[in-house]
Amino acid sequence: MEEPQEVSSRKDGRAGDIVVEKFLVDSMKPASHVQLACSGQSCAFPLDGNELCIWDTEEPPHQLMILKGHRQPITAVTFGSRESPLLVCSASLDCVLVWSLDECRQEELQGRLPRGTVLGTLLGRVLCLRLSPDDRVVAVCAGSRVLMLDLEVWDHRMGSLIYSSSVLTAAPLLSLLVDPRSQQLVAGCTDGQLWIFSLVEGHHYRCVTHVDLRKKRESFSTRRAESKPGTWPEGGQPPSTKAPETGEETEVALPVLSLAACGCAFLSETARCLWIGSSTGLLIFNLSSFELEAVLHYKDFQSLSIQVAGSCAVASRTGGGEALCLLTSMFGNETALVEADPAALLRSQQRPHPGPDLSVLPSSCVLPTSPLYLGLKEKRTKQATQKQSETEILAVVSL
């Protein structure tokens, strides 16, 4: 196994930290706009262009496995749905490969070079990969085509098309997620729009709502600044959409790079939340209220090496709790793994709840030494003078 050019590990995180950078890899080639893979146990990303790097989150960060088989730069990576055996599929211009990580580790321990299984060759530039729930079929998005590649001998043509739509949104789709509990399909676009469709039988896949994440983020920041000022992490300030020199409002897009389930039991037992990974930060979105619960900006944490991400993959750890976020730099060659604590993030951005009103009945008159006593005396004097004037007016009128 060859080690990467430079791998730095950081273990200075403490319990209760909102975000901690676990490790940073410096590659020879950038991996921006590449589909990354992140699960609760492993992460997969391109290294030096055509090498596939696997990092087991349960092992020490310096133990990385490098898989070689692509001649062209890797453009998309995805994990299988089953934990055992855990499969990873990678694609480049020359071929699409599937790897069994257990077999690769065994081959590596015996001193042999791990090899993947070729599923297809010269399919074009693959933008997205996804394995079926049973890990028997790979859906490959290459250009304007979606190809179905068999991992076994299985006739997928016997399946039937459930629903087809020529146009879901005006902007290109970047990420999709199906929430089985709420039976909703969530689609994220390049322009920062979130579209949510109902999969409930009889709803005919209608659009439940359409969310502009930029506007949601602005309203969330405004509410937080008004209710709890001065609590931004590391002395940061609420994000501004004004240009530094002209002061004019600028449009800040939030491309939805990834979507993942977020276990927010500490928020509400019935709340269904999502992690939304974007180029500038992470967002926690509530599928029940269609509102943002928390916003994490990379630039607010100086300890993070990547401030603007070109690619992002998010997954909650096994058993819930912290989430792992794999980032590649938009303008550099770095790849970083970040661990975020949603509970700590939500606590830092909670809006204070107003307490119950308290009413107290006075038990005695105002003391003469009290500042209120003069006001009371003046008020009584004015009332007496007013009554006297009214009496005099009535007397004149009666005459």
C-alpha positions in Angstrom: 0.0 0.0 0.0 1.3 3.4 -1.0 0.8 6.3 1.4 -0.6 9.6 0.0 1.6 12.6 -0.6 0.7 14.2 2.7 -1.8 13.2 5.4 -2.3 15.3 8.5 -4.4 14.0 11.4 -6.0 16.3 14.0 -7.2 15.0 17.3 -7.5 18.3 19.3 -11.3 18.2 19.3 -13.1 18.2 22.7 -16.4 16.9 23.8 -19.1 19.5 23.0 -17.2 21.0 20.1 -19.5 21.9 17.2 -17.1 20.9 14.5 -13.7 19.1 14.4 -11.5 18.4 11.5 -10.4 14.8 11.7 -7.8 14.6 8.9 -6.6 16.4 5.8 -5.2 14.9 2.7 -3.3 17.0 0.1 -3.6 15.5 -3.4 -1.7 16.2 -6.5 -4.8 17.0 -8.5 -8.1 18.7 -7.4 -11.2 16.7 -6.8 -13.8 19.5 -7.0 -17.2 18.7 -8.5 -16.7 15.0 -7.9 -19.3 12.8 -6.3 -17.8 11.7 -2.9 -18.9 8.8 -0.7 -19.3 8.8 3.0 -21.0 6.3 5.3 -21.0 5.9 9.1 -17.9 3.7 8.9 -15.9 4.6 5.8 -15.1 7.5 3.4 -14.0 7.2 -0.2 -12.6 9.9 -2.5 -10.2 10.3 -5.4 -6.5 10.8 -4.7 -4.0 12.2 -7.2 -6.7 11.9 -9.9 -7.1 8.2 -10.8 -6.5 6.5 -7.4 -9.3 5.6 -5.0 -8.6 6.4 -1.4 -10.6 4.5 1.4 -10.5 5.6 5.0 -12.1 3.6 7.7 -13.4 6.0 10.4 -13.1 3.3 13.1 -9.3 2.9 12.4 -6.5 5.4 13.0 -6.6 8.2 10.4 -3.1 7.4 9.0 -4.2 3.9 7.9 -5.6 4.6 4.4 -6.1 2.0 1.6 -5.3 3.0 -1.9 -7.1 1.2 -4.8 -5.7 1.4 -8.3 -7.5 0.5 -11.4 -8.5 3.6 -13.2 -6.4 5.2 -15.9 -8.4 8.4 -16.1 -9.4 10.8 -13.2 -12.2 9.5 -11.0 -15.4 11.5 -11.4 -17.9 9.7 -9.0 -17.8 7.4 -6.0 -20.6 5.7 -4.1 -21.0 3.0 -1.3 -23.3 0.1 -1.4 -26.4 -0.2 0.8 -25.4 -3.3 2.7 -22.8 -3.1 5.5 -21.5 -6.6 4.9 -19.9 -7.0 2.4 -19.4 -3.3 1.9 -19.1 -2.4 -1.7 -17.7 0.8 -3.3 -18.2 1.7 -6.9 -16.0 4.2 -8.7 -16.2 5.7 -12.2 -13.9 7.5 -14.7 -13.9 8.2 -18.4 -12.3 4.8 -19.1 -14.3 2.4 -16.9 -16.7 1.8 -14.0 -15.4 -0.5 -11.3 -16.9 -2.1 -8.2 -14.8 -3.2 -5.2 -15.5 -5.4 -2.2 -13.7 -3.7 0.6 -13.3 -6.9 2.7 -11.7 -8.7 -0.2 -9.4 -5.7 -0.9 -8.2 -5.7 2.7 -7.5 -9.4 2.5 -5.6 -9.0 -0.8 -3.6 -6.2 0.7 -2.7 -8.2 3.9 -1.3 -11.0 1.6 0.8 -8.5 -0.3 -1.2 -8.6 -3.5 -2.7 -5.6 -5.4 -6.5 -5.4 -4.9 -8.4 -5.4 -8.1 -11.9 -4.3 -8.9 -14.6 -5.8 -11.2 -15.2 -3.9 -14.4 -18.9 -3.2 -15.0 -18.6 -1.0 -18.1 -16.1 0.8 -20.2 -16.1 4.1 -22.2 -19.5 5.2 -20.9 -18.6 8.9 -21.0 -18.2 11.3 -18.2 -20.0 9.8 -15.2 -21.5 12.5 -13.0 -23.4 10.3 -10.4 -23.4 6.7 -9.2 -26.0 4.9 -7.0 -26.3 1.3 -6.0 -29.7 -0.4 -5.6 -30.9 -1.3 -2.0 -29.9 -4.9 -2.6 -26.5 -3.9 -4.2 -27.3 -5.9 -7.4 -27.6 -3.0 -9.8 -25.7 0.3 -10.3 -27.4 3.3 -11.8 -24.9 5.3 -13.8 -25.6 8.9 -14.9 -23.4 9.7 -17.8 -24.2 12.9 -19.6 -28.0 12.9 -20.4 -28.3 9.1 -20.0 -29.0 6.9 -17.0 -27.6 3.4 -17.5 -28.4 0.3 -15.4 -25.4 -2.0 -14.9 -25.8 -5.5 -13.4 -23.5 -6.7 -10.7 -24.9 -10.3 -11.1 -27.0 -12.1 -13.6 -30.3 -10.4 -12.9 -33.0 -9.4 -15.4 -33.9 -5.9 -14.3 -35.9 -5.4 -17.5 -38.8 -7.2 -15.8 -39.3 -4.2 -13.6 -42.0 -1.6 -14.5 -41.7 2.2 -14.7 -43.7 3.7 -11.8 -43.5 7.4 -12.7 -41.7 9.6 -15.3 -41.3 13.3 -15.5 -39.6 15.1 -18.4 -38.8 18.2 -16.2 -38.8 18.3 -12.4 -36.9 21.6 -12.1 -35.5 24.3 -14.3 -32.0 23.9 -12.8 -29.8 20.7 -13.0 -30.2 18.3 -10.1 -27.2 17.6 -7.9 -28.6 15.4 -5.1 -31.6 13.2 -4.4 -32.9 11.6 -1.2 -35.9 9.4 -0.3 -37.1 9.6 3.3 -39.0 6.4 3.9 -40.7 7.6 7.1 -42.3 10.7 5.7 -42.5 9.1 2.2 -41.1 12.1 0.5 -38.5 12.6 -2.3 -36.2 15.5 -1.8 -34.3 16.9 -4.8 -31.5 19.5 -4.5 -30.5 21.8 -7.4 -27.5 23.9 -8.5 -29.4 27.1 -7.8 -30.0 26.3 -4.1 -33.6 25.3 -4.6 -35.1 22.3 -2.7 -38.0 20.5 -4.2 -40.0 18.0 -2.1 -42.4 15.5 -3.6 -44.9 13.2 -1.9 -44.5 9.4 -2.5 -47.7 8.6 -0.6 -50.0 6.4 -2.6 -52.7 8.4 -4.2 -50.8 11.7 -4.1 -49.5 11.1 -7.7 -46.0 12.3 -6.8 -47.2 15.9 -6.5 -44.8 18.6 -5.3 -45.4 19.3 -1.6 -43.3 22.4 -1.4 -40.5 24.4 -3.0 -37.8 26.0 -0.8 -35.3 28.7 -1.6 -32.4 27.9 0.7 -30.8 31.3 0.3 -33.9 33.1 1.6 -34.4 30.5 4.3 -30.8 31.1 5.5 -31.2 34.9 5.5 -34.4 34.8 7.5 -32.8 32.3 9.9 -29.8 34.5 10.4 -32.0 37.6 11.0 -34.1 35.8 13.6 -31.0 34.6 15.4 -29.3 38.0 15.3 -32.5 39.6 16.8 -33.1 37.0 19.5 -29.6 36.1 20.6 -26.9 38.6 19.4 -23.2 38.1 19.9 -23.2 34.3 20.0 -21.7 33.4 16.7 -18.8 30.9 17.0 -15.2 32.1 17.4 -16.3 35.8 17.5 -17.9 35.6 14.0 -20.7 37.8 12.7 -23.9 36.9 11.0 -23.3 36.3 7.3 -23.8 39.3 5.2 -25.0 39.4 1.6 -23.5 42.9 0.9 -20.4 43.3 -1.1 -17.5 44.7 1.0 -16.8 47.7 -1.2 -20.0 48.7 -2.8 -22.4 47.7 0.0 -24.8 46.4 -2.6 -26.8 43.2 -2.1 -25.3 40.2 -3.8 -26.9 36.9 -4.7 -25.2 34.0 -2.8 -26.2 30.7 -4.3 -26.3 27.6 -2.2 -25.9 24.6 -4.5 -27.2 21.5 -2.8 -24.1 19.2 -3.1 -25.5 16.4 -0.9 -28.5 15.3 1.2 -28.4 12.9 4.1 -30.6 11.9 7.0 -30.0 13.7 10.3 -30.9 12.0 13.6 -32.3 14.9 15.6 -33.9 13.0 18.5 -32.7 15.8 20.8 -34.8 18.3 18.8 -38.1 16.4 18.7 -39.1 12.7 18.7 -41.3 13.3 15.7 -39.0 15.7 13.8 -37.6 14.5 10.5 -34.4 16.4 9.6 -31.9 16.4 6.8 -28.3 17.4 6.5 -27.8 19.7 3.5 -24.3 20.0 2.3 -23.4 23.1 0.3 -20.3 24.9 -0.9 -20.3 27.4 2.0 -21.6 25.3 4.9 -23.9 22.7 6.4 -27.6 23.2 7.1 -30.1 21.2 9.2 -33.5 21.2 7.5 -36.7 20.1 9.2 -38.9 18.1 6.9 -41.9 18.6 9.1 -41.9 22.4 9.3 -39.9 23.1 6.2 -37.7 25.4 8.2 -34.0 25.6 8.9 -33.1 24.4 12.4 -29.3 25.3 12.3 -26.7 26.7 9.9 -23.0 25.9 10.1 -20.7 28.2 8.0 -17.2 26.9 7.3 -15.8 30.4 7.4 -16.9 30.8 11.0 -14.5 28.1 12.1 -10.9 29.1 11.6 -9.7 25.6 12.4 -11.2 24.2 9.2 -8.8 24.0 6.3 -11.5 24.2 3.6 -13.6 27.3 3.6 -15.3 26.8 0.3 -16.2 23.3 -0.8 -16.4 22.0 -4.4 -17.8 18.6 -3.4 -19.5 17.3 -0.2 -20.7 14.1 1.3 -22.5 13.8 4.7 -23.4 10.7 6.7 -24.5 10.2 10.3 -22.3 7.8 12.4 -23.7 4.4 13.1 -26.1 4.8 16.1 -26.7 8.5 15.4 -25.0 11.4 17.1 -22.2 13.0 15.3 -22.1 13.4 11.5 -19.2 12.9 9.2 -18.7 15.4 6.4 -16.2 14.7 3.6 -15.2 17.9 1.7 -13.0 18.8 -1.2 -11.7 22.3 -1.8 -13.3 24.4 -4.5 -10.0 26.1 -5.4 -7.3 23.8 -4.0 -6.3 20.1 -3.9 -7.2 19.3 -0.3 -9.7 16.8 0.9 -10.8 17.0 4.6 -13.0 14.9 6.8 -15.0 16.9 9.3 -17.0 15.7 12.3 -20.0 17.8 13.3 -22.0 17.5 16.4 -25.7 18.4 15.6 -26.7 18.6 19.3 -23.9 21.2 20.0 -24.8 23.1 16.9 -28.4 23.3 17.8 -27.7 24.4 21.3 -25.4 27.2 20.1 -28.2 28.5 17.9 -31.3 28.0 20.0 -33.6 31.0 20.3 -34.4 31.9 23.9 -37.9 31.0 24.8 -39.8 33.8 26.6 -40.7 32.9 30.2 -44.2 33.2 31.7 -45.6 36.6 32.6 -45.5 37.4 36.4 -48.1 39.6 38.0 -47.8 40.9 41.6 -50.5 42.6 43.5 -49.4 45.3 45.9 -49.9 44.6 49.6 -49.7 48.3 50.7 -49.5 51.9 49.5 -46.5 53.4 47.9 -44.0 54.6 50.5 -43.4 58.4 50.7 -39.6 57.8 50.0 -40.4 55.9 46.8 -39.8 57.7 43.4 -43.3 56.6 42.4 -44.8 58.5 45.3 -44.2 61.9 43.6 -45.8 60.8 40.4 -48.7 59.4 42.3 -49.1 62.7 44.2 -48.9 64.8 41.0 -51.4 62.5 39.4 -53.8 62.9 42.3 -53.3 66.7 42.3 -54.0 66.9 38.6 -57.1 64.8 39.0 -58.3 67.1 41.9 -57.6 70.2 39.9 -59.4 68.8 36.9 -62.5 67.9 39.0 -62.5 71.4 40.6 -62.4 73.0 37.1 -65.2 70.8 35.9 -67.3 71.8 39.0 -66.7 75.6 38.3 -67.7 75.2 34.7 -70.9 73.4 35.7 -71.7 76.2 38.2 -71.2 78.9 35.5 -73.4 77.0 33.1 -76.1 76.6 35.7 -76.2 80.3 36.4 
